[in-house]
Amino acid sequence: MKGSPVPSARKEGRPERDPVIREFLLAFWKIHILHHAEEQGVYGHWMLEELHHHGYRLSPGTLYPLLGRMVRHGWLRAAKTENVRDARVYRITPAGSNVLKRLRASLRELQGEVGGVRTAPSKKSRPARRS
């Protein structure tokens, strides 16, 4: 998929099972959740489908604890439901908006550094080596 965060890893099967890749994917998934929670709010099943649309195969046993941690951190708030079977809608909080704003700035900087066309590094831009 064009523009996906880790296209080569997703082509090789189930990257979610590789513990190293999984650590990075967890961060991508959290950013993705915050993004959609800011736009419209999300609920678990919809978020599973959204991530699946991007090539990620999460189980509810991965997503719901992740949403719970994000609530405990204060980045999301979960709407109260009257019925246990009703979908719980998660919306971004002011703290979550601040986190997302900071992450977007970091992602832009990182994209500029590692995502662009590679050129020969400038010697003056690198820190001096210690002996």
C-alpha positions as CSV (number, residue, x, y, z in Angstrom):
1,M,0.0,0.0,0.0
2,K,1.3,3.4,-0.9
3,G,2.0,5.7,2.0
4,S,1.7,2.9,4.7
5,P,4.0,3.1,7.7
6,V,5.8,-0.2,7.2
7,P,4.9,-1.6,3.8
8,S,7.6,-4.1,3.5
9,A,7.0,-5.7,6.9
10,R,3.3,-6.1,6.2
11,K,4.0,-7.9,2.9
12,E,5.9,-10.6,4.8
13,G,3.0,-12.1,6.7
14,R,2.0,-11.1,10.2
15,P,4.4,-8.5,11.5
16,E,2.3,-8.1,14.6
17,R,3.9,-11.3,15.8
18,D,7.4,-10.1,15.6
19,P,8.1,-8.5,19.0
20,V,10.4,-5.8,17.7
21,I,8.1,-4.7,14.9
22,R,5.1,-5.0,17.3
23,E,6.7,-2.4,19.6
24,F,6.8,0.1,16.7
25,L,3.3,-0.9,15.4
26,L,1.8,-0.3,18.9
27,A,3.0,3.4,18.6
28,F,1.5,3.7,15.1
29,W,-1.8,2.2,16.2
30,K,-2.0,4.6,19.2
31,I,-1.4,7.6,16.8
32,H,-4.0,6.3,14.4
33,I,-6.5,5.9,17.3
34,L,-5.8,9.4,18.5
35,H,-6.2,10.8,15.0
36,H,-9.7,9.2,14.5
37,A,-10.8,9.9,18.1
38,E,-10.1,13.6,17.3
39,E,-12.0,13.5,14.1
40,Q,-15.2,11.7,15.2
41,G,-14.6,9.5,18.1
42,V,-14.1,5.7,17.7
43,Y,-15.5,2.5,19.0
44,G,-13.6,-0.8,19.2
45,H,-15.0,-2.8,16.3
46,W,-14.8,0.2,13.9
47,M,-11.2,0.8,14.9
48,L,-10.4,-2.9,14.3
49,E,-11.9,-2.6,10.8
50,E,-10.1,0.7,10.2
51,L,-6.7,-0.8,11.1
52,H,-7.5,-3.9,9.1
53,H,-8.2,-1.6,6.1
54,H,-4.6,-0.5,6.5
55,G,-3.3,-4.0,6.5
56,Y,-3.1,-4.6,10.3
57,R,-4.7,-7.6,11.9
58,L,-5.4,-6.8,15.5
59,S,-7.4,-8.9,17.8
60,P,-9.9,-7.4,20.2
61,G,-7.6,-8.8,22.9
62,T,-4.9,-6.4,21.7
63,L,-7.1,-3.4,20.9
64,Y,-9.3,-3.1,24.0
65,P,-6.4,-3.2,26.5
66,L,-4.7,-0.5,24.3
67,L,-7.8,1.7,24.4
68,G,-8.0,1.1,28.2
69,R,-4.3,2.2,28.7
70,M,-5.0,5.3,26.6
71,V,-8.0,6.1,28.8
72,R,-5.9,5.6,32.0
73,H,-3.2,8.0,30.5
74,G,-5.9,10.6,30.1
75,W,-5.6,10.7,26.3
76,L,-9.1,9.3,25.6
77,R,-12.4,9.3,27.5
78,A,-14.9,6.5,27.1
79,A,-18.5,7.4,26.9
80,K,-20.7,5.7,29.5
81,T,-23.2,3.2,28.0
82,E,-26.6,2.3,29.3
83,N,-26.5,-1.2,28.0
84,V,-23.5,-3.5,28.3
85,R,-23.9,-4.5,24.6
86,D,-23.8,-0.9,23.4
87,A,-20.6,0.3,21.7
88,R,-18.4,2.4,23.9
89,V,-17.3,5.5,22.0
90,Y,-13.8,6.9,22.7
91,R,-13.1,10.5,22.2
92,I,-9.9,12.5,22.5
93,T,-9.3,14.6,25.6
94,P,-7.5,17.9,25.8
95,A,-4.4,15.9,27.0
96,G,-4.8,13.5,24.1
97,S,-5.0,16.5,21.7
98,N,-1.8,17.9,23.1
99,V,-0.1,14.5,22.7
100,L,-1.3,14.2,19.1
101,K,-0.1,17.7,18.3
102,R,3.4,16.8,19.7
103,L,3.4,13.5,17.8
104,R,2.5,15.1,14.5
105,A,5.4,17.6,14.9
106,S,7.7,14.7,15.7
107,L,6.5,12.7,12.8
108,R,7.0,15.6,10.4
109,E,10.6,16.0,11.6
110,L,11.2,12.3,11.5
111,Q,9.7,12.0,8.0
112,G,12.0,14.8,6.8
113,E,15.0,13.1,8.2
114,V,14.5,9.4,7.4
115,G,11.6,9.4,4.9
116,G,13.0,11.6,2.2
117,V,15.4,10.9,-0.6
118,R,18.7,9.9,0.7
119,T,21.7,11.9,-0.2
120,A,25.3,11.7,0.9
121,P,25.6,13.0,4.5
122,S,27.3,16.2,5.1
123,K,30.4,15.9,7.3
124,K,29.7,19.2,9.0
125,S,26.2,18.1,10.1
126,R,27.4,15.0,11.9
127,P,28.8,15.2,15.5
128,A,32.5,14.6,15.9
129,R,33.6,11.1,16.8
130,R,35.2,10.6,20.1
131,S,38.5,8.6,20.3
